[in-house]
Amino acid sequence: MSTPNRARRSCLAVPGSSQKFIDKARTLPADQVFLDLEDACAPLAKADARKTIVAALNEGGWGDRIRVVRINDWTTEWTYRDVTEVVEGAGANLDAIMLPKVQTPEQVVALDLLLTQIEKTMGYEVGRIGIEAQIENALGLTNVNAIATASPRVETIIFGPADFMASINMRSLVVGEQPPGYDVGDAYHHILMSILMAARAHDKQAIDGPYLQIKDVDGFRRVAGRSAALGFDGKWVLHPGQIDAANETFSPAQSDYDHAENILDAYEYYTSAAGGARGAAMLGDEMIDEASRKMALVIASKGRAAGMQRTDRWTPPAE
């Protein structure tokens, strides 16, 4: 089945109708690239864009990047052909389908069934292609737990801020920024936490949506830092200038990564027979126990997924 724990610190949006941008995306250090058939692709360009995307996926050159295609949502006339043409044509070179504007679990089930039919017809491994579910309105948020469990293929739950802001009549035209008059706290906190809780409860990744002021990298870092602090796994990037900021923001600091790995090593030693089979022990001036191990595993896992290397290593005390 699909594998949800791949690094998605930076998820690069690329118009599926632009060969120039697709070629550029192959050279950029984003963890994930999604070729877009939805908002970034004009209605008259969608049919040709499917062919461009199939060719781009089959040509390769994507390295370790997660390869995703965002299709149009089920309320449009394009969804069926998006899925059948792209998956039949390039399913062997595709990691996941992103479904926008998910409102009910049945919409995820419908995509799962269609993918399964195509996989069986084409001889692909059934269930390998994942689903990324994008929450973009109030109904989708109220159903987010059911959406997260609608299919084993679901790998990520994504916040889509622009459409969501419109759906709840939020008084702002700057996507990702606080609405005028909301001067205390974070207007998006409930939305982000609801998505995060659904994701964590069901072993999915939580991805924050885009920051549209693409030249304001400091603003991107500030907004990304909020969702990263909550525990989100990554964020959309719309411009190459945002990629390094996303990768840095959603990776542990080197010192935190080293410390987490050292906690894991020390705890494994001290709970073993050789270390005295202790449930709690001291690591320097810090007491560590099972709760410490769980917290350290979160940081260490993020660092490992990001390809980080240790610069400091704990060793057991000499006997």
Stockholm file with secondary structure:
# STOCKHOLM 1.0

chainA/1-319         MSTPNRARRSCLAVPGSSQKFIDKARTLPADQVFLDLEDACAPLAKADARKTIVAALNEGGWGDRIRVVRINDWTTEWTYRDVTEVVEGAGANLDAIMLPKVQTPEQVVALDLLLTQIEKTMGYEVGRIGIEAQIENALGLTNVNAIATASPRVETIIFGPADFMASINMRSLVVGEQPPGYDVGDAYHHILMSILMAARAHDKQAIDGPYLQIKDVDGFRRVAGRSAALGFDGKWVLHPGQIDAANETFSPAQSDYDHAENILDAYEYYTSAAGGARGAAMLGDEMIDEASRKMALVIASKGRAAGMQRTDRWTPPAE
#=GR chainA/1-319 SS CCCTTSCCSEEEEEETTCHHHHHHHTTSCCSEEEEESSTTSCGGGHHHHHHHHHHHHHHCCCTTCEEEEECCCTTSSSHHHHHHHHHHHHGGGCCEEEECSCCSHHHHHHHHHHHHHHHHHHTCCTTCSEEEEEECSHHHHHTHHHHHTSCTTEEEEEECHHHHHHHTTCSCSSTTSCCTTCCSSCTTHHHHHHHHHHHHHTTCEEEECCCSCTTCHHHHHHHHHHHHHHTCCEEEESSHHHHHHHHHHTSCCHHHHHHHHHHHHHHHHHTSTTTTCCSSEEETTEEECHHHHHHHHHHHHHHHHTTCCCSCCCCCCCC
#=GC SS_cons         CCCTTSCCSEEEEEETTCHHHHHHHTTSCCSEEEEESSTTSCGGGHHHHHHHHHHHHHHCCCTTCEEEEECCCTTSSSHHHHHHHHHHHHGGGCCEEEECSCCSHHHHHHHHHHHHHHHHHHTCCTTCSEEEEEECSHHHHHTHHHHHTSCTTEEEEEECHHHHHHHTTCSCSSTTSCCTTCCSSCTTHHHHHHHHHHHHHTTCEEEECCCSCTTCHHHHHHHHHHHHHHTCCEEEESSHHHHHHHHHHTSCCHHHHHHHHHHHHHHHHHTSTTTTCCSSEEETTEEECHHHHHHHHHHHHHHHHTTCCCSCCCCCCCC
//
